[in-house]
Amino acid sequence: MWPAMLPLILAFLSSFSFVTAATSTARRCVGTITSLSDVSSAVKCMTVNIESFTVPAGKTFKLNLLDGTTVNVLGGIQFGNLSWAGPLFLVKGNDITFNGNNYYWDGGGPFYWDGQGTNGGQTKPHPMMQIEISGTLNDIYVVNAPAQSFGISNPGPLTISGATVDDSMGNSPNSQSNGLPAGHNTDAFDVSSSDLIIQNSNVVNQDDCLAINKGSNITFADNYCNGGHGISIGSISSNVVVSDVTISGNTVVNSSYAFRIKTDKSATGGSVSNVTYIANTATNCIQYGVLITQSYPDDMGTPGTGVTISDVNFNPGTTSVVADSNAYAVAVNCGSGSCKGNWIWSDLETSGGKISVSNGDAITGFSS
């Protein structure tokens, strides 16, 4: 029997030796990217260094990384300008360490900005940065995103720390925006995933600082959001589930909204549950401080009842909301019977603005 099996044993050992040698080579080598033509060879290594270069217009800078790869950004990245769908950058992999080192990734926003965002005008590549990794993403610096900055759909646990989104140039009108801010739909973090932490990041933009579209076990902590539409869950469409979200220690300034949960008025079968706000601060809320509405796309229209919202808490740790005099400090617009569970709001403090609560019987401990 043994002589007959010898060729199979030798073939197995040869294959094992090849895999071991290939893995060892990948661990030792360093791939360097100075143009898109370098990518295919660089991603065969488990250390990838990205030098400064310009990505040609209409091309995606795409990294399909080996598990366990470390990426070091060592220079700024500029993207050429062209009206197309994008994304501009796409990274995939498991157990990745991505070190942005605060070098700029410049999306060339002024070329695209027309005050319409993704609602019209010329086609804008979005998201600018499509993130499909598990592991860590540190100190990545995005400026002038054409529209949405980060689209996040991580395949496993991911922590994003020290990110910067600077679309401040989009605050001013331009020749195409009819007197409106030129930047529009410039969401910083669009999330459709679970097991995610975003922390210690800085955002200046014209739309949501965070928009959770679906997912669970999501933490947004110690971030700074200036302008835009604050920290949002939704909008929630049919059969979409969001659960176990913690919004902690964030600062929101000069925003149309600070903290918002929005469900589509015609949606059915979806749910939002176990959302906790801890020790956040919002100042100069221009339209709403806290808005929970089931009438989206209207803020305060006729609410639907097809999505349940349950267990939304402001505690422990005081969340402070300061609203403009003509704004709403708090507005709750629930459909009959569709906001359920325990809503402990004893640690929500508000000043300025108005209060409007409809079908908010689940709320306890809040006094305006």
Backbone torsions as a table, in degrees:
resi	resn	phi	psi	omega
1	MET	NA	-43.0	-176.4
2	TRP	-60.9	-44.5	177.3
3	PRO	-58.0	-37.6	-178.7
4	ALA	-67.6	-32.1	-177.7
5	MET	-86.9	-10.9	-174.6
6	LEU	-57.2	-44.6	179.2
7	PRO	-59.6	-38.4	178.8
8	LEU	-66.1	-40.4	179.4
9	ILE	-64.7	-44.2	179.9
10	LEU	-63.6	-39.9	178.8
11	ALA	-63.5	-41.7	178.7
12	PHE	-62.4	-47.0	-179.2
13	LEU	-63.0	-38.4	178.6
14	SER	-63.7	-43.8	179.0
15	SER	-63.6	-43.9	179.1
16	PHE	-61.6	-41.4	-179.9
17	SER	-65.0	-37.0	179.6
18	PHE	-65.9	-45.0	179.9
19	VAL	-62.8	-44.1	179.5
20	THR	-62.3	-42.8	179.8
21	ALA	-65.2	-41.0	-180.0
22	ALA	-64.2	-43.4	178.5
23	THR	-63.1	-42.4	179.7
24	SER	-63.1	-40.6	178.4
25	THR	-63.6	-42.8	179.3
26	ALA	-61.0	-38.1	-179.3
27	ARG	-69.7	-32.2	-176.9
28	ARG	-82.2	-32.0	-170.7
29	CYS	-81.4	157.6	175.8
30	VAL	-122.3	118.9	177.3
31	GLY	-92.5	132.5	-179.2
32	THR	-115.2	130.7	-179.0
33	ILE	-113.0	118.7	174.1
34	THR	-122.2	-0.4	175.4
35	SER	-166.1	168.9	179.6
36	LEU	-63.9	-25.7	-179.5
37	SER	-68.1	-15.1	179.4
38	ASP	-86.7	-13.2	-167.5
39	VAL	-64.2	-47.1	-172.3
40	SER	-60.4	-35.1	178.2
41	SER	-83.1	-35.6	-176.9
42	ALA	-64.2	-36.8	-175.0
43	VAL	-76.4	0.2	171.7
44	LYS	-81.3	-8.9	178.2
45	CYS	-101.9	158.2	179.3
46	MET	-97.3	3.1	164.7
47	THR	-125.2	123.1	-178.5
48	VAL	-124.3	121.4	177.3
49	ASN	-106.4	129.8	-179.5
50	ILE	-109.1	115.4	176.4
51	GLU	-89.0	170.7	179.6
52	SER	-66.5	131.4	172.1
53	PHE	-164.2	171.3	178.1
54	THR	-106.8	126.6	177.0
55	VAL	-81.1	126.8	-178.3
56	PRO	-58.5	146.3	178.9
57	ALA	-58.2	137.4	177.3
58	GLY	83.1	5.5	-179.3
59	LYS	-114.8	142.8	173.2
60	THR	-93.7	128.0	171.1
61	PHE	-79.3	103.9	-170.0
62	LYS	-115.6	126.1	177.1
63	LEU	-118.1	113.2	170.0
64	ASN	-103.4	100.5	-167.1
65	LEU	-95.7	150.5	170.7
66	LEU	-67.3	148.3	176.3
67	ASP	-57.0	134.0	177.7
68	GLY	86.6	7.1	-177.9
69	THR	-69.7	145.5	169.5
70	THR	-108.0	128.0	178.1
71	VAL	-111.8	130.2	177.1
72	ASN	-119.3	119.0	175.5
73	VAL	-88.2	122.9	-173.0
74	LEU	-119.3	12.3	178.2
75	GLY	-172.8	164.7	-177.4
76	GLY	-73.7	150.1	179.1
77	ILE	-117.0	125.9	176.2
78	GLN	-111.7	140.2	178.0
79	PHE	-108.4	132.9	174.8
80	GLY	-65.3	156.8	-172.5
81	ASN	-101.4	128.3	177.3
82	LEU	-163.1	140.3	175.7
83	SER	-76.0	107.7	179.0
84	TRP	-160.4	174.6	-169.3
85	ALA	-78.7	-27.8	-176.3
86	GLY	79.0	-163.2	5.3
87	PRO	-75.2	168.5	177.8
88	LEU	-80.9	-33.9	-179.2
89	PHE	-137.6	138.8	177.9
90	LEU	-139.2	125.7	178.0
91	VAL	-127.8	133.5	179.9
92	LYS	-130.3	147.3	175.2
93	GLY	155.8	167.7	-179.8
94	ASN	-115.1	140.7	177.5
95	ASP	56.8	49.7	-177.2
96	ILE	-95.2	140.2	168.1
97	THR	-109.2	111.0	-175.8
98	PHE	-113.8	110.8	-177.9
99	ASN	-103.5	105.1	-178.6
100	GLY	-77.1	-25.1	177.1
101	ASN	55.5	22.5	174.9
102	ASN	60.8	25.3	168.9
103	TYR	-81.1	144.9	-176.1
104	TYR	-70.3	139.1	162.8
105	TRP	-112.9	106.8	-170.8
106	ASP	-103.0	114.5	-176.8
107	GLY	-85.2	-3.3	177.9
108	GLY	70.3	34.7	-175.3
109	GLY	-47.9	-45.7	-177.3
110	PRO	-55.6	-26.4	176.8
111	PHE	-64.7	-32.5	-172.9
112	TYR	-100.1	-30.1	-167.9
113	TRP	-64.0	126.9	-179.7
114	ASP	-141.5	14.4	-179.9
115	GLY	80.0	-1.3	-177.3
116	GLN	-110.8	-14.2	-179.6
117	GLY	57.0	-136.1	179.9
118	THR	-89.2	11.1	178.5
119	ASN	-89.2	-9.2	-177.8
120	GLY	171.9	-164.1	-178.0
121	GLY	68.5	-156.1	-179.9
122	GLN	-72.4	156.4	179.3
123	THR	-68.0	133.6	-177.7
124	LYS	-117.7	128.0	178.8
125	PRO	-64.4	126.4	-179.5
126	HIS	-154.3	147.6	-9.2
127	PRO	-67.6	162.7	175.5
128	MET	-67.6	-41.1	-176.0
129	MET	-125.9	106.8	177.8
130	GLN	-93.8	116.7	-172.8
131	ILE	-109.6	114.0	179.6
132	GLU	-131.0	58.7	178.9
133	ILE	-128.7	159.3	162.1
134	SER	-107.9	160.8	-178.8
135	GLY	117.9	-127.2	-178.8
136	THR	-136.7	145.2	175.2
137	LEU	-130.2	111.1	-169.9
138	ASN	-118.7	137.2	165.8
139	ASP	54.5	45.9	175.8
140	ILE	-96.3	136.7	-167.5
141	TYR	-123.7	110.9	-178.8
142	VAL	-109.4	130.6	175.2
143	VAL	-125.7	146.2	170.1
144	ASN	56.6	52.1	176.2
145	ALA	-67.3	134.8	178.0
146	PRO	-57.7	-39.7	175.4
147	ALA	-147.8	-120.6	-179.4
148	GLN	-62.9	140.1	-175.5
149	SER	-85.1	-67.3	-176.1
150	PHE	-110.6	125.1	166.6
151	GLY	-105.7	118.6	-170.1
152	ILE	-116.2	120.0	174.7
153	SER	-140.7	66.3	-175.7
154	ASN	-67.0	139.2	-179.4
155	PRO	-80.5	-11.2	179.2
156	GLY	-158.0	-174.8	-176.7
157	PRO	-54.2	133.1	-178.7
158	LEU	-138.6	135.6	172.4
159	THR	-118.5	123.2	175.2
160	ILE	-106.1	121.5	-177.5
161	SER	-128.7	140.4	171.0
162	GLY	66.9	26.1	177.8
163	ALA	-76.2	152.2	174.1
164	THR	-128.1	133.0	170.2
165	VAL	-123.1	114.4	-178.0
166	ASP	-121.2	96.2	174.3
167	ASP	-111.0	31.7	-175.0
168	SER	-61.7	-28.6	177.5
169	MET	-62.8	-23.7	179.8
170	GLY	-77.4	-4.0	178.8
171	ASN	-71.5	-24.3	-176.6
172	SER	-93.2	147.8	174.2
173	PRO	-67.4	159.3	170.1
174	ASN	-133.0	-173.3	-174.2
175	SER	-66.9	-14.3	-177.5
176	GLN	-103.3	-9.2	-166.7
177	SER	-101.4	7.0	175.3
178	ASN	53.2	42.8	176.8
179	GLY	82.5	-5.7	178.1
180	LEU	-87.9	161.2	170.9
181	PRO	-53.0	134.7	-174.8
182	ALA	-67.3	-36.9	177.8
183	GLY	-76.9	141.2	-179.4
184	HIS	-156.6	147.4	-176.0
185	ASN	56.1	35.4	-179.4
186	THR	-92.9	51.8	176.9
187	ASP	-52.0	140.0	178.2
188	ALA	-80.0	-58.6	-176.6
189	PHE	-124.3	108.1	172.3
190	ASP	-99.1	118.9	-170.1
191	VAL	-114.1	127.5	172.4
192	SER	-136.1	65.9	-173.6
193	SER	-165.7	-179.4	-179.5
194	SER	-127.9	168.2	176.4
195	ASP	56.9	57.7	-174.4
196	LEU	-129.6	136.1	170.7
197	ILE	-122.3	129.1	171.0
198	ILE	-121.1	121.6	-172.7
199	GLN	-144.2	153.6	171.6
200	ASN	54.5	42.2	-178.3
201	SER	-113.7	160.5	-176.8
202	ASN	-127.1	130.3	-175.3
203	VAL	-133.3	131.1	166.2
204	VAL	-127.5	116.3	-175.1
205	ASN	-156.8	-168.3	-176.3
206	GLN	-122.7	16.0	178.0
207	ASP	-151.0	-155.5	-174.5
208	ASP	-59.6	135.9	169.7
209	CYS	-71.6	-43.8	172.6
210	LEU	-134.4	134.5	172.4
211	ALA	-130.7	111.2	177.9
212	ILE	-93.0	113.2	-177.8
213	ASN	-90.3	-34.0	173.7
214	LYS	-167.2	163.4	176.3
215	GLY	128.8	178.2	-178.1
216	SER	-146.5	163.0	179.0
217	ASN	55.4	60.9	-176.6
218	ILE	-120.1	129.9	177.9
219	THR	-122.5	131.3	176.5
220	PHE	-123.7	106.5	-167.0
221	ALA	-134.1	135.4	169.8
222	ASP	60.5	40.1	177.8
223	ASN	-105.9	161.1	-179.6
224	TYR	-119.6	124.8	-178.0
225	CYS	-124.5	120.2	-176.6
226	ASN	-122.3	125.4	-177.6
227	GLY	78.9	-170.6	172.6
228	GLY	71.1	-148.3	-171.5
229	HIS	-121.5	19.5	171.5
230	GLY	70.1	-149.1	-170.7
231	ILE	-108.0	116.7	-170.5
232	SER	-123.6	146.6	162.9
233	ILE	-112.8	121.5	-177.8
234	GLY	103.2	-175.3	15.8
235	SER	-76.3	148.8	-176.8
236	ILE	-99.4	119.3	179.6
237	SER	-99.2	-173.3	-173.6
238	SER	-61.0	136.2	173.9
239	ASN	64.8	19.0	177.4
240	VAL	-97.0	137.4	-177.8
241	VAL	-122.1	132.1	170.8
242	VAL	-127.4	131.0	-179.8
243	SER	-149.4	155.5	172.7
244	ASP	57.2	67.5	-179.7
245	VAL	-115.7	133.6	175.9
246	THR	-120.7	124.3	177.7
247	ILE	-114.6	107.7	-166.7
248	SER	-136.6	130.7	169.4
249	GLY	68.4	22.1	-177.9
250	ASN	-91.2	156.2	175.6
251	THR	-119.5	124.8	179.4
252	VAL	-121.2	125.4	-178.2
253	VAL	-131.8	146.1	170.4
254	ASN	56.4	39.3	-175.7
255	SER	-113.6	151.0	176.4
256	SER	-63.1	-37.8	176.6
257	TYR	-131.4	153.3	174.5
258	ALA	-104.9	-60.4	-176.8
259	PHE	-130.4	120.1	-170.2
260	ARG	-137.8	136.9	167.6
261	ILE	-121.9	125.1	-175.7
262	LYS	-134.2	128.2	177.4
263	THR	-120.6	141.4	-179.6
264	ASP	-62.9	134.7	-175.1
265	LYS	-65.9	-23.5	-179.6
266	SER	-99.1	1.5	-175.1
267	ALA	-73.7	152.2	175.1
268	THR	-137.4	154.9	171.8
269	GLY	77.3	1.9	179.8
270	GLY	-97.6	171.1	177.5
271	SER	-157.4	151.6	170.9
272	VAL	-127.8	126.8	-176.0
273	SER	-146.5	152.8	174.5
274	ASN	55.3	65.3	176.4
275	VAL	-110.8	126.8	-176.0
276	THR	-125.8	126.9	176.1
277	TYR	-107.3	124.3	-174.9
278	ILE	-129.4	116.9	167.2
279	ALA	53.9	47.7	173.8
280	ASN	-98.1	161.9	178.0
281	THR	-132.7	130.8	176.6
282	ALA	-131.5	129.7	179.0
283	THR	-131.1	153.3	-178.3
284	ASN	53.5	53.9	174.6
285	CYS	-77.5	117.0	-166.9
286	ILE	-81.2	-36.7	178.6
287	GLN	-118.3	-49.1	-178.6
288	TYR	-142.0	141.7	168.8
289	GLY	-84.8	-72.4	173.2
290	VAL	-106.9	123.2	175.3
291	LEU	-128.5	120.0	172.2
292	ILE	-121.3	112.3	-172.6
293	THR	-134.7	141.0	174.9
294	GLN	-112.2	25.5	-179.6
295	SER	-119.9	18.8	-177.1
296	TYR	-59.5	136.9	18.2
297	PRO	-84.4	-0.9	173.4
298	ASP	-81.4	146.9	175.3
299	ASP	-74.8	-44.4	-173.3
300	MET	-133.0	40.6	177.9
301	GLY	-86.6	-161.6	178.0
302	THR	-74.6	119.7	-173.6
303	PRO	-80.4	149.6	171.1
304	GLY	-86.6	172.6	-179.2
305	THR	-127.6	11.6	-174.4
306	GLY	-85.7	-7.3	176.7
307	VAL	-121.4	133.3	177.5
308	THR	-95.6	141.3	172.0
309	ILE	-119.5	123.5	-176.2
310	SER	-137.3	147.4	172.1
311	ASP	56.2	65.5	174.9
312	VAL	-106.9	117.1	-170.2
313	ASN	-125.2	139.3	168.0
314	PHE	-110.2	79.5	176.1
315	ASN	177.8	155.2	-5.9
316	PRO	-84.4	164.8	179.8
317	GLY	93.4	120.9	-170.5
318	THR	-67.8	126.6	168.1
319	THR	-99.6	124.8	-175.3
320	SER	-110.3	130.8	-179.6
321	VAL	-125.6	123.8	175.7
322	VAL	-116.5	116.8	-175.6
323	ALA	-109.4	152.3	172.0
324	ASP	-62.5	157.3	-173.3
325	SER	-61.9	-31.3	-179.2
326	ASN	-93.1	2.5	-179.1
327	ALA	-94.8	175.9	170.7
328	TYR	-100.4	122.4	172.8
329	ALA	-68.9	-40.6	177.4
330	VAL	-141.0	132.2	172.2
331	ALA	-138.8	124.3	177.6
332	VAL	-121.9	122.1	-175.0
333	ASN	-130.5	76.7	-176.6
334	CYS	-95.9	148.0	168.6
335	GLY	-71.2	157.3	-177.8
336	SER	-60.0	119.2	176.1
337	GLY	78.1	4.1	-174.9
338	SER	-103.1	-2.5	170.0
339	CYS	-108.7	113.6	-165.4
340	LYS	-129.1	175.7	172.6
341	GLY	82.4	-153.8	-177.9
342	ASN	-104.9	118.6	177.0
343	TRP	-115.4	95.1	-178.2
344	ILE	-93.9	109.4	-174.9
345	TRP	-113.3	29.5	-175.8
346	SER	-68.6	-19.5	-178.7
347	ASP	-109.2	27.4	171.6
348	LEU	-104.4	120.5	177.3
349	GLU	-116.0	134.0	-178.7
350	THR	-128.9	153.6	170.3
351	SER	-147.5	149.5	-176.1
352	GLY	74.5	166.2	173.3
353	GLY	71.2	-172.1	-175.1
354	LYS	-115.3	166.4	177.4
355	ILE	-123.2	132.5	175.7
356	SER	-140.7	119.0	-178.6
357	VAL	-128.5	120.4	177.8
358	SER	-122.7	123.2	-178.0
359	ASN	57.4	41.6	179.8
360	GLY	-104.2	38.4	-175.5
361	ASP	-64.2	-20.5	-179.5
362	ALA	-74.0	-15.1	-175.7
363	ILE	-77.9	130.9	172.9
364	THR	-130.8	151.4	172.2
365	GLY	84.8	2.1	-177.9
366	PHE	-101.7	131.8	173.5
367	SER	-135.3	128.4	-176.3
368	SER	-78.6	NA	NA
